[in-house]
């Protein structure tokens, strides 16, 4: 089997190889103390945590779309009674290097599952472990060619927040590791229990779509100057602003198949209409609201290894 040379320089080039999470064998509904994001905390406390059968049904729709677009889909090694939905955070590709994240202890076994299935497929010399003090996850890393957007939280209470996943060391590391890229930290609002006051990862508040356009949840950022910077980069009219209610259902967390096509949740009526009518995009719809109750959506459950520009 031919080794995969990872290649991702932005969020919207044509998708060729992707890791998709696993919906089977989720285990029992976690206790409140075992949840590690605000949406899961809310779902458990309200008694609406998703059933495994619904999660399998939703993810299989996404799998069928990926296969229809000719994408090579890899899956992690299955773990018994363990949530492996959100493959995005286990690692991330920048240019031609796959970085292995330092996941929070609650999710450490997910890295082991990649070690026996995904990592052996990646060409030698193209895998790098992050230094121990560097905390970041794939949901906080968004690529836009020479720009590298990084979701972070720099408050003194960082160690006390389960939803704070990317620290100051990650910003320093990425700037040193990629001196030719402009690393742009964007500080996010955090709360462990209230999803209306918390943004788990950057892709829950912002995501580039097609070329020169992006989705944004302005209330998810701690600093107005960060919003102003994104408006400066993309242009005010090229940003689709989601409302707080839409952000609660994770409208920014779509997944690009290429520059002209993406997968979105079928419930995102206003967004999907705008993508089609105003931006001329092909929108493949999937049901994903049960999975969203666990703190992530379409981008969270997919981890691209290869994207290539058309032509």
Phi, psi and omega in degrees: 000131185290136179290147181266125172266110184297147179202107175217121177243346175204176186279349194233002174296165184299125181284130179241318180226133182216148170264128176248135181299176181246133181265351185276157173055053180289339184087186181289161173300128182292155170286159179305320182291343181266351179286152181226024170206160188291325180293318177295319178302314180295316182298318179292315183294330180267357180072031181239021178301138190292150174278147182301321182299323179289322179295317178299315181300315182294315183291330178294331175295316179296318177303316182294324178294314179301317180294322179296330179271007176074023181276136173283121185250121175257151179232146176293164172295129182294139174246138183283131177054051184211133182285116179237028183294315195262078182295336186306324192274346183293331179191180179202151179256130170236119185057248183245024181235132174263120181261134177267121183289159167264088183291158174298154185305328180299338186242013188300326183294338178298326176294320178299323180294328176286327185297333183258357183227311186272311185300323178297341179278344185270136184300144179301140180088001182243016178239136181221132175274134175291145174304151188303323184279352181271112179253119171198160178226160187301332179293341180264359183249115178234127185259140177217067182060250182277358177256138178234104180275133183229116174286138185208174171214124189246012180292157179297338180271015179311313183295341184269351185255119177294333183273358175269113190243344184233122188255181182296326180299327180294320179298313180298317181298313183293324178294323179286321184287329182233072185296339181271355176260151173269109180273121185244101176285136178234114187274132189252153175286140183229139172202132187284339189239339185246106182293342177285345181240017186220141171240113185292310181226164181302324182289358172267000179228348186196142173197127173296144179224130182055207181255124175078014180228160181200160172259144183214139171246096190296324182290351180279349182262145180283332188236130180298329182295333176292321176296316179299322179295317179295322176295325178292320182288314187262336187092135185305318184286349179261009176250125174266114183270124176268150180280165176304322179294317178295323178294325177302322178270006171071047181296336179282347190266059175270184182218122184280131172269337181179187183293340185240003184216148179206167174255131179227161177288138182295344180276351183275068190300306184296316180297310184298323177295318179295316181301320182283309190278319183271324185251359173065033184262154170275123182247113174270120186263141177221148174280126183216016185286335175291315178298326181298336179293348179261010171101008180206170180224225191289315179294325184295330185265003180234141180226100183293139172253330179221125168231137180229143175293143178298141178082000000 
